[in-house]
């Protein structure tokens, strides 16, 4: 009865990274993770336990990848995407911590415009 056996769906953030990522590949992977986890972040904001766990795993992996980006502007943009994900999940504490890590003033201004609670 293998037909009905449920295959576990692997999320993009659960995929193994076989080799070191370059800055561009890392930024693309973070973009893919944030896009894929957007629905889970919204579910997390509604206190859905399964979505909260998926969002937290996705955010953690995205942050681990962002740390390894050597180009400052690319890292700031990647962190901005993670901040957007955190705000969708109503995770203000994590979003504020990540917001402080952004150095590019124009990216900080964009985030402040999009998410006024972070400006405080």
N, CA, C and O atoms as CSV, one atom per row, in Angstrom:
chain,resi,resn,atom,element,x,y,z
A,1,UNK,N,N,0.819,-1.193,0.000
A,1,UNK,CA,C,0.000,0.000,0.000
A,1,UNK,C,C,0.861,1.255,0.000
A,1,UNK,O,O,0.562,2.224,0.697
A,2,UNK,N,N,1.896,1.230,-0.760
A,2,UNK,CA,C,2.789,2.375,-0.882
A,2,UNK,C,C,2.105,3.569,-1.548
A,2,UNK,O,O,2.571,4.700,-1.416
A,3,UNK,N,N,1.022,3.330,-2.249
A,3,UNK,CA,C,0.351,4.413,-2.964
A,3,UNK,C,C,-0.148,5.498,-2.020
A,3,UNK,O,O,-0.105,6.691,-2.319
A,4,UNK,N,N,-0.621,5.036,-0.875
A,4,UNK,CA,C,-1.238,5.970,0.043
A,4,UNK,C,C,-0.281,6.482,1.112
A,4,UNK,O,O,-0.652,7.286,1.967
A,5,UNK,N,N,0.933,6.010,1.050
A,5,UNK,CA,C,1.923,6.470,2.020
A,5,UNK,C,C,2.164,7.957,1.790
A,5,UNK,O,O,2.431,8.396,0.671
A,6,UNK,N,N,2.069,8.686,2.826
A,6,UNK,CA,C,2.227,10.136,2.719
A,6,UNK,C,C,3.703,10.490,2.676
A,6,UNK,O,O,4.463,10.136,3.576
A,7,UNK,N,N,4.092,11.174,1.648
A,7,UNK,CA,C,5.471,11.635,1.538
A,7,UNK,C,C,5.578,12.974,2.247
A,7,UNK,O,O,4.734,13.853,2.078
A,8,UNK,N,N,6.613,13.111,3.028
A,8,UNK,CA,C,6.796,14.374,3.724
A,8,UNK,C,C,7.305,15.414,2.735
A,8,UNK,O,O,8.260,15.190,1.992
A,9,UNK,N,N,6.642,16.536,2.756
A,9,UNK,CA,C,7.024,17.622,1.876
A,9,UNK,C,C,8.199,18.369,2.503
A,9,UNK,O,O,8.146,18.795,3.657
A,10,UNK,N,N,9.231,18.510,1.731
A,10,UNK,CA,C,10.412,19.192,2.253
A,10,UNK,C,C,10.334,20.667,1.880
A,10,UNK,O,O,10.122,21.024,0.721
A,11,UNK,N,N,10.508,21.504,2.877
A,11,UNK,CA,C,10.483,22.947,2.650
A,11,UNK,C,C,11.831,23.411,2.128
A,11,UNK,O,O,12.846,22.737,2.303
A,12,UNK,N,N,11.826,24.564,1.489
A,12,UNK,CA,C,13.057,25.088,0.895
A,12,UNK,C,C,14.122,25.336,1.962
A,12,UNK,O,O,15.316,25.230,1.680
A,13,UNK,N,N,13.707,25.661,3.172
A,13,UNK,CA,C,14.688,25.924,4.230
A,13,UNK,C,C,15.214,24.636,4.860
A,13,UNK,O,O,16.193,24.666,5.605
A,14,UNK,N,N,14.575,23.515,4.566
A,14,UNK,CA,C,15.055,22.233,5.078
A,14,UNK,C,C,16.010,21.530,4.118
A,14,UNK,O,O,16.611,20.514,4.468
A,15,UNK,N,N,16.149,22.067,2.912
A,15,UNK,CA,C,17.047,21.452,1.932
A,15,UNK,C,C,18.492,21.639,2.366
A,15,UNK,O,O,18.888,22.708,2.832
A,16,UNK,N,N,19.265,20.582,2.203
A,16,UNK,CA,C,20.675,20.633,2.583
A,16,UNK,C,C,21.456,21.518,1.614
A,16,UNK,O,O,21.165,21.568,0.419
A,17,UNK,N,N,22.432,22.196,2.147
A,17,UNK,CA,C,23.319,23.022,1.328
A,17,UNK,C,C,24.601,22.224,1.140
A,17,UNK,O,O,25.350,22.001,2.091
A,18,UNK,N,N,24.847,21.793,-0.102
A,18,UNK,CA,C,25.980,20.903,-0.351
A,18,UNK,C,C,27.334,21.611,-0.380
A,18,UNK,O,O,28.362,21.011,-0.067
A,19,UNK,N,N,27.326,22.873,-0.754
A,19,UNK,CA,C,28.588,23.590,-0.875
A,19,UNK,C,C,28.399,25.004,-0.336
A,19,UNK,O,O,27.269,25.465,-0.176
A,20,UNK,N,N,29.488,25.681,-0.063
A,20,UNK,CA,C,29.355,27.064,0.414
A,20,UNK,C,C,28.663,27.935,-0.640
A,20,UNK,O,O,28.940,27.830,-1.835
A,21,UNK,N,N,27.770,28.785,-0.174
A,21,UNK,CA,C,27.042,29.668,-1.073
A,21,UNK,C,C,27.798,30.971,-1.264
A,21,UNK,O,O,28.397,31.494,-0.324
A,22,UNK,N,N,27.769,31.491,-2.478
A,22,UNK,CA,C,28.284,32.830,-2.725
A,22,UNK,C,C,27.250,33.839,-2.247
A,22,UNK,O,O,26.139,33.465,-1.868
A,23,UNK,N,N,27.610,35.104,-2.263
A,23,UNK,CA,C,26.694,36.136,-1.779
A,23,UNK,C,C,25.392,36.171,-2.575
A,23,UNK,O,O,24.311,36.274,-1.994
A,24,UNK,N,N,25.489,36.085,-3.891
A,24,UNK,CA,C,24.291,36.154,-4.730
A,24,UNK,C,C,23.407,34.932,-4.498
A,24,UNK,O,O,22.188,35.059,-4.381
A,25,UNK,N,N,24.012,33.757,-4.431
A,25,UNK,CA,C,23.239,32.540,-4.178
A,25,UNK,C,C,22.586,32.582,-2.806
A,25,UNK,O,O,21.443,32.154,-2.645
A,26,UNK,N,N,23.301,33.093,-1.824
A,26,UNK,CA,C,22.751,33.194,-0.467
A,26,UNK,C,C,21.560,34.152,-0.448
A,26,UNK,O,O,20.540,33.858,0.174
A,27,UNK,N,N,21.684,35.295,-1.125
A,27,UNK,CA,C,20.584,36.261,-1.183
A,27,UNK,C,C,19.374,35.662,-1.897
A,27,UNK,O,O,18.236,35.884,-1.482
A,28,UNK,N,N,19.612,34.910,-2.962
A,28,UNK,CA,C,18.511,34.257,-3.673
A,28,UNK,C,C,17.832,33.220,-2.780
A,28,UNK,O,O,16.606,33.103,-2.782
A,29,UNK,N,N,18.611,32.481,-2.031
A,29,UNK,CA,C,18.047,31.452,-1.139
A,29,UNK,C,C,17.221,32.099,-0.035
A,29,UNK,O,O,16.157,31.591,0.319
A,30,UNK,N,N,17.693,33.199,0.507
A,30,UNK,CA,C,16.933,33.914,1.543
A,30,UNK,C,C,15.624,34.429,0.958
A,30,UNK,O,O,14.581,34.352,1.608
A,31,UNK,N,N,15.671,34.952,-0.256
A,31,UNK,CA,C,14.460,35.432,-0.920
A,31,UNK,C,C,13.462,34.283,-1.082
A,31,UNK,O,O,12.271,34.449,-0.818
A,32,UNK,N,N,13.951,33.121,-1.515
A,32,UNK,CA,C,13.084,31.955,-1.701
A,32,UNK,C,C,12.496,31.488,-0.369
A,32,UNK,O,O,11.320,31.131,-0.297
A,33,UNK,N,N,13.304,31.493,0.669
A,33,UNK,CA,C,12.827,31.078,1.996
A,33,UNK,C,C,11.743,32.024,2.486
A,33,UNK,O,O,10.697,31.582,2.962
A,34,UNK,N,N,11.988,33.321,2.373
A,34,UNK,CA,C,11.017,34.307,2.863
A,34,UNK,C,C,9.711,34.246,2.072
A,34,UNK,O,O,8.629,34.377,2.643
A,35,UNK,N,N,9.815,34.047,0.765
A,35,UNK,CA,C,8.604,33.925,-0.046
A,35,UNK,C,C,7.820,32.675,0.324
A,35,UNK,O,O,6.594,32.714,0.426
A,36,UNK,N,N,8.525,31.567,0.524
A,36,UNK,CA,C,7.861,30.302,0.854
A,36,UNK,C,C,7.278,30.313,2.261
A,36,UNK,O,O,6.280,29.640,2.519
A,37,UNK,N,N,7.873,31.053,3.158
A,37,UNK,CA,C,7.429,31.064,4.557
A,37,UNK,C,C,6.403,32.151,4.855
A,37,UNK,O,O,5.943,32.260,5.991
A,38,UNK,N,N,6.038,32.946,3.873
A,38,UNK,CA,C,5.100,34.052,4.106
A,38,UNK,C,C,3.758,33.556,4.637
A,38,UNK,O,O,3.191,34.158,5.548
A,39,UNK,N,N,3.253,32.474,4.079
A,39,UNK,CA,C,1.969,31.940,4.540
A,39,UNK,C,C,2.078,31.425,5.979
A,39,UNK,O,O,1.160,31.600,6.780
A,40,UNK,N,N,3.192,30.798,6.292
A,40,UNK,CA,C,3.394,30.308,7.658
A,40,UNK,C,C,3.524,31.472,8.641
A,40,UNK,O,O,3.070,31.380,9.781
A,41,UNK,N,N,4.139,32.554,8.199
A,41,UNK,CA,C,4.269,33.727,9.065
A,41,UNK,C,C,2.899,34.315,9.374
A,41,UNK,O,O,2.634,34.727,10.503
A,42,UNK,N,N,2.032,34.353,8.369
A,42,UNK,CA,C,0.679,34.853,8.596
A,42,UNK,C,C,-0.071,33.921,9.550
A,42,UNK,O,O,-0.820,34.386,10.409
A,43,UNK,N,N,0.124,32.625,9.406
A,43,UNK,CA,C,-0.494,31.667,10.323
A,43,UNK,C,C,0.053,31.799,11.724
A,43,UNK,O,O,-0.672,31.627,12.704
A,44,UNK,N,N,1.328,32.102,11.817
A,44,UNK,CA,C,1.948,32.302,13.123
A,44,UNK,C,C,1.339,33.511,13.825
A,44,UNK,O,O,1.165,33.508,15.043
A,45,UNK,N,N,1.019,34.540,13.053
A,45,UNK,CA,C,0.387,35.730,13.623
A,45,UNK,C,C,-1.002,35.394,14.169
A,45,UNK,O,O,-1.492,36.067,15.076
A,46,UNK,N,N,-1.639,34.352,13.618
A,46,UNK,CA,C,-2.951,33.909,14.092
A,46,UNK,C,C,-2.832,32.826,15.166
A,46,UNK,O,O,-3.832,32.210,15.534
A,47,UNK,N,N,-1.635,32.594,15.664
A,47,UNK,CA,C,-1.337,31.620,16.730
A,47,UNK,C,C,-1.563,30.176,16.309
A,47,UNK,O,O,-1.966,29.348,17.126
A,48,UNK,N,N,-1.310,29.871,15.052
A,48,UNK,CA,C,-1.368,28.485,14.572
A,48,UNK,C,C,-0.041,27.825,14.930
A,48,UNK,O,O,1.016,28.265,14.476
A,49,UNK,N,N,-0.093,26.770,15.744
A,49,UNK,CA,C,1.120,26.140,16.264
A,49,UNK,C,C,2.011,25.594,15.149
A,49,UNK,O,O,3.223,25.811,15.171
A,50,UNK,N,N,1.434,24.891,14.179
A,50,UNK,CA,C,2.224,24.294,13.090
A,50,UNK,C,C,2.874,25.389,12.240
A,50,UNK,O,O,4.047,25.291,11.878
A,51,UNK,N,N,2.102,26.428,11.927
A,51,UNK,CA,C,2.664,27.529,11.143
A,51,UNK,C,C,3.737,28.276,11.918
A,51,UNK,O,O,4.714,28.743,11.331
A,52,UNK,N,N,3.569,28.392,13.216
A,52,UNK,CA,C,4.580,29.064,14.043
A,52,UNK,C,C,5.906,28.311,13.993
A,52,UNK,O,O,6.972,28.915,13.880
A,53,UNK,N,N,5.825,26.985,14.077
A,53,UNK,CA,C,7.046,26.186,14.024
A,53,UNK,C,C,7.721,26.315,12.657
A,53,UNK,O,O,8.944,26.438,12.578
A,54,UNK,N,N,6.938,26.288,11.591
A,54,UNK,CA,C,7.499,26.418,10.247
A,54,UNK,C,C,8.141,27.794,10.067
A,54,UNK,O,O,9.238,27.910,9.521
A,55,UNK,N,N,7.442,28.839,10.535
A,55,UNK,CA,C,7.989,30.200,10.430
A,55,UNK,C,C,9.308,30.313,11.193
A,55,UNK,O,O,10.278,30.868,10.677
A,56,UNK,N,N,9.346,29.793,12.413
A,56,UNK,CA,C,10.555,29.898,13.230
A,56,UNK,C,C,11.727,29.166,12.597
A,56,UNK,O,O,12.852,29.663,12.623
A,57,UNK,N,N,11.475,27.977,12.024
A,57,UNK,CA,C,12.548,27.248,11.338
A,57,UNK,C,C,13.044,28.031,10.128
A,57,UNK,O,O,14.248,28.135,9.893
A,58,UNK,N,N,12.108,28.577,9.369
A,58,UNK,CA,C,12.478,29.331,8.170
A,58,UNK,C,C,13.287,30.573,8.537
A,58,UNK,O,O,14.316,30.851,7.921
A,59,UNK,N,N,12.828,31.311,9.529
A,59,UNK,CA,C,13.528,32.528,9.941
A,59,UNK,C,C,14.925,32.198,10.461
A,59,UNK,O,O,15.883,32.917,10.173
A,60,UNK,N,N,15.040,31.132,11.214
A,60,UNK,CA,C,16.342,30.740,11.763
A,60,UNK,C,C,17.325,30.411,10.646
A,60,UNK,O,O,18.463,30.881,10.660
A,61,UNK,N,N,16.892,29.612,9.686
A,61,UNK,CA,C,17.774,29.242,8.569
A,61,UNK,C,C,18.140,30.482,7.758
A,61,UNK,O,O,19.296,30.648,7.369
A,62,UNK,N,N,17.166,31.353,7.501
A,62,UNK,CA,C,17.445,32.578,6.739
A,62,UNK,C,C,18.466,33.452,7.465
A,62,UNK,O,O,19.353,34.020,6.828
A,63,UNK,N,N,18.352,33.565,8.783
A,63,UNK,CA,C,19.311,34.368,9.556
A,63,UNK,C,C,20.704,33.747,9.522
A,63,UNK,O,O,21.703,34.460,9.428
A,64,UNK,N,N,20.770,32.414,9.599
A,64,UNK,CA,C,22.066,31.742,9.538
A,64,UNK,C,C,22.746,31.971,8.194
A,64,UNK,O,O,23.965,32.132,8.134
A,65,UNK,N,N,21.980,31.987,7.134
A,65,UNK,CA,C,22.546,32.233,5.804
A,65,UNK,C,C,22.966,33.695,5.677
A,65,UNK,O,O,24.020,33.991,5.115
A,66,UNK,N,N,22.145,34.613,6.199
A,66,UNK,CA,C,22.439,36.043,6.085
A,66,UNK,C,C,23.736,36.413,6.785
A,66,UNK,O,O,24.453,37.304,6.328
A,67,UNK,N,N,24.043,35.750,7.874
A,67,UNK,CA,C,25.274,36.042,8.614
A,67,UNK,C,C,26.506,35.818,7.744
A,67,UNK,O,O,27.520,36.498,7.902
A,68,UNK,N,N,26.409,34.868,6.832
A,68,UNK,CA,C,27.566,34.481,6.027
A,68,UNK,C,C,27.763,35.337,4.780
A,68,UNK,O,O,28.742,35.144,4.060
A,69,UNK,N,N,26.859,36.280,4.505
A,69,UNK,CA,C,26.992,37.145,3.334
A,69,UNK,C,C,28.041,38.216,3.641
A,69,UNK,O,O,27.924,38.951,4.622
A,70,UNK,N,N,29.058,38.292,2.795
A,70,UNK,CA,C,30.153,39.220,3.069
A,70,UNK,C,C,29.885,40.638,2.553
A,70,UNK,O,O,30.365,41.602,3.148
A,71,UNK,N,N,29.143,40.780,1.480
A,71,UNK,CA,C,28.831,42.099,0.926
A,71,UNK,C,C,27.788,42.784,1.812
A,71,UNK,O,O,26.699,42.249,2.023
A,72,UNK,N,N,28.122,43.952,2.320
A,72,UNK,CA,C,27.259,44.642,3.272
A,72,UNK,C,C,25.892,45.000,2.730
A,72,UNK,O,O,24.889,44.823,3.422
A,73,UNK,N,N,25.830,45.501,1.505
A,73,UNK,CA,C,24.550,45.909,0.936
A,73,UNK,C,C,23.650,44.705,0.666
A,73,UNK,O,O,22.444,44.761,0.905
A,74,UNK,N,N,24.231,43.630,0.173
A,74,UNK,CA,C,23.442,42.417,-0.071
A,74,UNK,C,C,22.938,41.838,1.253
A,74,UNK,O,O,21.808,41.357,1.334
A,75,UNK,N,N,23.766,41.885,2.272
A,75,UNK,CA,C,23.364,41.389,3.590
A,75,UNK,C,C,22.219,42.241,4.143
A,75,UNK,O,O,21.245,41.708,4.673
A,76,UNK,N,N,22.340,43.557,4.017
A,76,UNK,CA,C,21.278,44.437,4.502
A,76,UNK,C,C,19.959,44.167,3.792
A,76,UNK,O,O,18.904,44.162,4.425
A,77,UNK,N,N,20.011,43.942,2.484
A,77,UNK,CA,C,18.785,43.647,1.734
A,77,UNK,C,C,18.197,42.303,2.165
A,77,UNK,O,O,16.980,42.163,2.291
A,78,UNK,N,N,19.063,41.320,2.390
A,78,UNK,CA,C,18.595,40.013,2.840
A,78,UNK,C,C,17.954,40.121,4.228
A,78,UNK,O,O,16.916,39.512,4.487
A,79,UNK,N,N,18.568,40.886,5.103
A,79,UNK,CA,C,18.015,41.079,6.445
A,79,UNK,C,C,16.689,41.827,6.356
A,79,UNK,O,O,15.780,41.559,7.142
A,80,UNK,N,N,16.562,42.757,5.416
A,80,UNK,CA,C,15.290,43.464,5.221
A,80,UNK,C,C,14.173,42.480,4.888
A,80,UNK,O,O,13.054,42.614,5.382
A,81,UNK,N,N,14.478,41.497,4.054
A,81,UNK,CA,C,13.477,40.484,3.704
A,81,UNK,C,C,13.078,39.666,4.936
A,81,UNK,O,O,11.912,39.312,5.106
A,82,UNK,N,N,14.052,39.376,5.783
A,82,UNK,CA,C,13.755,38.621,7.000
A,82,UNK,C,C,12.929,39.481,7.963
A,82,UNK,O,O,12.037,38.967,8.638
A,83,UNK,N,N,13.216,40.770,8.031
A,83,UNK,CA,C,12.430,41.684,8.866
A,83,UNK,C,C,10.977,41.701,8.382
A,83,UNK,O,O,10.051,41.655,9.192
A,84,UNK,N,N,10.780,41.766,7.063
A,84,UNK,CA,C,9.421,41.731,6.516
A,84,UNK,C,C,8.707,40.450,6.927
A,84,UNK,O,O,7.530,40.474,7.288
A,85,UNK,N,N,9.425,39.329,6.872
A,85,UNK,CA,C,8.850,38.052,7.279
A,85,UNK,C,C,8.461,38.084,8.759
A,85,UNK,O,O,7.383,37.623,9.134
A,86,UNK,N,N,9.341,38.625,9.588
A,86,UNK,CA,C,9.059,38.714,11.026
A,86,UNK,C,C,7.835,39.588,11.300
A,86,UNK,O,O,7.031,39.273,12.177
A,87,UNK,N,N,7.695,40.665,10.566
A,87,UNK,CA,C,6.556,41.549,10.769
A,87,UNK,C,C,5.254,40.880,10.339
A,87,UNK,O,O,4.208,41.128,10.940
A,88,UNK,N,N,5.301,40.036,9.310
A,88,UNK,CA,C,4.099,39.286,8.925
A,88,UNK,C,C,3.677,38.339,10.032
A,88,UNK,O,O,2.493,38.045,10.192
A,89,UNK,N,N,4.644,37.867,10.790
A,89,UNK,CA,C,4.373,36.923,11.882
A,89,UNK,C,C,4.110,37.634,13.207
A,89,UNK,O,O,3.916,36.974,14.228
A,90,UNK,N,N,4.101,38.963,13.211
A,90,UNK,CA,C,3.945,39.744,14.438
A,90,UNK,C,C,5.067,39.468,15.435
A,90,UNK,O,O,4.852,39.525,16.646
A,91,UNK,N,N,6.243,39.173,14.936
A,91,UNK,CA,C,7.407,38.903,15.781
A,91,UNK,C,C,8.226,40.197,15.870
A,91,UNK,O,O,9.301,40.314,15.282
A,92,UNK,N,N,7.693,41.144,16.607
A,92,UNK,CA,C,8.283,42.475,16.687
A,92,UNK,C,C,9.662,42.458,17.337
A,92,UNK,O,O,10.546,43.213,16.932
A,93,UNK,N,N,9.855,41.606,18.337
A,93,UNK,CA,C,11.135,41.555,19.049
A,93,UNK,C,C,12.270,41.167,18.100
A,93,UNK,O,O,13.305,41.834,18.068
A,94,UNK,N,N,12.084,40.093,17.325
A,94,UNK,CA,C,13.112,39.664,16.383
A,94,UNK,C,C,13.310,40.708,15.291
A,94,UNK,O,O,14.439,40.984,14.887
A,95,UNK,N,N,12.215,41.285,14.818
A,95,UNK,CA,C,12.302,42.300,13.764
A,95,UNK,C,C,13.115,43.511,14.235
A,95,UNK,O,O,13.908,44.055,13.467
A,96,UNK,N,N,12.928,43.932,15.476
A,96,UNK,CA,C,13.680,45.074,16.004
A,96,UNK,C,C,15.168,44.763,16.098
A,96,UNK,O,O,16.005,45.609,15.783
A,97,UNK,N,N,15.496,43.553,16.529
A,97,UNK,CA,C,16.907,43.160,16.633
A,97,UNK,C,C,17.551,43.159,15.249
A,97,UNK,O,O,18.654,43.676,15.069
A,98,UNK,N,N,16.865,42.582,14.285
A,98,UNK,CA,C,17.408,42.540,12.921
A,98,UNK,C,C,17.472,43.935,12.309
A,98,UNK,O,O,18.407,44.248,11.572
A,99,UNK,N,N,16.486,44.770,12.610
A,99,UNK,CA,C,16.472,46.139,12.087
A,99,UNK,C,C,17.717,46.901,12.520
A,99,UNK,O,O,18.282,47.668,11.740
A,100,UNK,N,N,18.140,46.693,13.754
A,100,UNK,CA,C,19.340,47.383,14.256
A,100,UNK,C,C,20.617,46.920,13.565
A,100,UNK,O,O,21.628,47.623,13.593
A,101,UNK,N,N,20.577,45.733,12.941
A,101,UNK,CA,C,21.757,45.202,12.261
A,101,UNK,C,C,21.938,45.762,10.855
A,101,UNK,O,O,22.960,45.512,10.216
A,102,UNK,N,N,20.959,46.515,10.370
A,102,UNK,CA,C,21.029,47.059,9.009
A,102,UNK,C,C,21.791,48.376,9.044
A,102,UNK,O,O,21.487,49.263,9.841
A,103,UNK,N,N,22.798,48.492,8.157
A,103,UNK,CA,C,23.639,49.686,8.129
A,103,UNK,C,C,23.246,50.684,7.047
A,103,UNK,O,O,23.414,51.888,7.240
A,104,UNK,N,N,22.731,50.221,5.927
A,104,UNK,CA,C,22.385,51.105,4.807
A,104,UNK,C,C,21.191,51.980,5.193
A,104,UNK,O,O,20.116,51.476,5.519
A,105,UNK,N,N,21.396,53.293,5.152
A,105,UNK,CA,C,20.354,54.215,5.620
A,105,UNK,C,C,19.094,54.145,4.770
A,105,UNK,O,O,17.990,54.241,5.307
A,106,UNK,N,N,19.226,53.982,3.471
A,106,UNK,CA,C,18.035,53.954,2.623
A,106,UNK,C,C,17.209,52.689,2.853
A,106,UNK,O,O,15.990,52.713,2.690
A,107,UNK,N,N,17.853,51.597,3.227
A,107,UNK,CA,C,17.109,50.376,3.545
A,107,UNK,C,C,16.402,50.556,4.895
A,107,UNK,O,O,15.261,50.126,5.065
A,108,UNK,N,N,17.081,51.189,5.843
A,108,UNK,CA,C,16.462,51.467,7.137
A,108,UNK,C,C,15.234,52.367,6.969
A,108,UNK,O,O,14.200,52.137,7.596
A,109,UNK,N,N,15.355,53.392,6.119
A,109,UNK,CA,C,14.232,54.302,5.876
A,109,UNK,C,C,13.057,53.577,5.227
A,109,UNK,O,O,11.902,53.845,5.556
A,110,UNK,N,N,13.347,52.665,4.312
A,110,UNK,CA,C,12.294,51.894,3.658
A,110,UNK,C,C,11.561,51.022,4.674
A,110,UNK,O,O,10.333,50.936,4.657
A,111,UNK,N,N,12.312,50.387,5.545
A,111,UNK,CA,C,11.695,49.536,6.570
A,111,UNK,C,C,10.851,50.382,7.521
A,111,UNK,O,O,9.748,49.980,7.892
A,112,UNK,N,N,11.355,51.542,7.914
A,112,UNK,CA,C,10.604,52.413,8.813
A,112,UNK,C,C,9.308,52.879,8.167
A,112,UNK,O,O,8.286,53.011,8.840
A,113,UNK,N,N,9.350,53.127,6.859
A,113,UNK,CA,C,8.145,53.540,6.139
A,113,UNK,C,C,7.144,52.385,6.052
A,113,UNK,O,O,5.944,52.585,6.239
A,114,UNK,N,N,7.637,51.181,5.769
A,114,UNK,CA,C,6.766,50.018,5.611
A,114,UNK,C,C,6.249,49.475,6.938
A,114,UNK,O,O,5.142,48.941,7.006
A,115,UNK,N,N,7.046,49.613,7.985
A,115,UNK,CA,C,6.696,49.053,9.301
A,115,UNK,C,C,6.921,50.123,10.387
A,115,UNK,O,O,7.951,50.102,11.060
A,116,UNK,N,N,5.977,51.049,10.563
A,116,UNK,CA,C,6.152,52.134,11.535
A,116,UNK,C,C,6.464,51.699,12.970
A,116,UNK,O,O,7.167,52.432,13.665
A,117,UNK,N,N,5.975,50.533,13.459
A,117,UNK,CA,C,6.331,50.172,14.844
A,117,UNK,C,C,7.827,50.010,15.072
A,117,UNK,O,O,8.291,50.121,16.207
A,118,UNK,N,N,8.592,49.748,14.013
A,118,UNK,CA,C,10.036,49.585,14.177
A,118,UNK,C,C,10.747,50.921,14.340
A,118,UNK,O,O,11.884,50.961,14.811
A,119,UNK,N,N,10.104,51.998,13.964
A,119,UNK,CA,C,10.719,53.329,14.032
A,119,UNK,C,C,10.823,53.825,15.462
A,119,UNK,O,O,11.539,54.791,15.727
A,120,UNK,N,N,10.142,53.201,16.365
A,120,UNK,CA,C,10.121,53.690,17.745
A,120,UNK,C,C,11.293,53.219,18.533
A,120,UNK,O,O,11.416,53.548,19.713
